[in-house]
Amino acid sequence: FGPDALLRSVAVLPDYQGQHIARHLVEQLRRQAQAQGVSTLYLITTTADRYFARLGFDRAGRADVPAAIA
């Protein structure tokens, strides 16, 4: 969506959780998005908001994001 992108999902099998795999996946996705000209990366979550806040994501309502993302 131009300078905006939507991170759809990140999932790690239970046997591999707690090994920072999701953190590494998100960091890699952020680098790839930035290399492609993305300046703002959004995600929609109802269950992992605290986790993504620890990764530096800010909470925003649907009314606060570009229409293509909402």
C-alpha positions as CSV (number, residue, x, y, z in Angstrom):
1,F,0.0,0.0,0.0
2,G,2.7,2.5,-1.0
3,P,4.6,3.7,2.1
4,D,2.2,1.7,4.4
5,A,2.2,-2.1,4.8
6,L,0.2,-4.6,6.8
7,L,1.8,-7.4,8.7
8,R,-0.8,-10.1,8.4
9,S,0.4,-12.8,10.9
10,V,3.3,-14.3,12.7
11,A,2.9,-17.7,14.2
12,V,5.4,-20.1,15.9
13,L,4.6,-23.6,16.8
14,P,4.2,-24.2,20.6
15,D,7.3,-26.4,20.7
16,Y,9.4,-23.5,19.5
17,Q,7.9,-20.6,21.4
18,G,10.1,-18.8,23.9
19,Q,13.1,-19.0,21.6
20,H,12.7,-15.4,20.2
21,I,11.8,-16.9,16.7
22,A,8.8,-14.5,16.3
23,R,11.0,-11.5,17.3
24,H,13.5,-12.5,14.6
25,L,10.8,-13.0,12.0
26,V,9.3,-9.5,12.8
27,E,12.7,-7.9,12.6
28,Q,13.4,-9.5,9.3
29,L,10.0,-8.5,7.9
30,R,10.6,-4.9,9.1
31,R,14.0,-4.8,7.3
32,Q,12.4,-6.2,4.1
33,A,9.6,-3.7,4.3
34,Q,11.9,-0.8,4.9
35,A,14.1,-1.9,1.9
36,Q,11.0,-1.8,-0.2
37,G,10.1,1.7,0.8
38,V,7.7,1.1,3.6
39,S,7.8,3.8,6.2
40,T,4.9,2.5,8.4
41,L,4.1,-1.1,9.2
42,Y,0.7,-1.9,10.7
43,L,-0.7,-5.1,12.2
44,I,-4.1,-6.1,13.3
45,T,-4.3,-8.2,16.5
46,T,-6.8,-9.1,19.1
47,T,-4.6,-11.4,21.1
48,A,-1.0,-10.3,20.9
49,D,-1.2,-6.5,21.5
50,R,1.1,-6.6,24.5
51,Y,3.7,-8.8,22.7
52,F,3.9,-6.4,19.7
53,A,4.0,-3.4,22.1
54,R,7.2,-4.9,23.4
55,L,8.5,-4.9,19.9
56,G,7.9,-1.2,19.5
57,F,4.5,-1.2,17.9
58,D,2.0,1.5,19.0
59,R,-1.7,0.9,19.4
60,A,-4.0,2.7,16.9
61,G,-7.7,2.5,16.1
62,R,-9.0,1.7,12.7
63,A,-10.0,5.3,12.3
64,D,-6.4,6.3,12.7
65,V,-4.9,4.2,9.9
66,P,-5.0,4.6,6.2
67,A,-8.1,3.3,4.5
68,A,-6.1,0.6,2.6
69,I,-4.9,-0.8,5.9
70,A,-8.2,-0.5,7.8
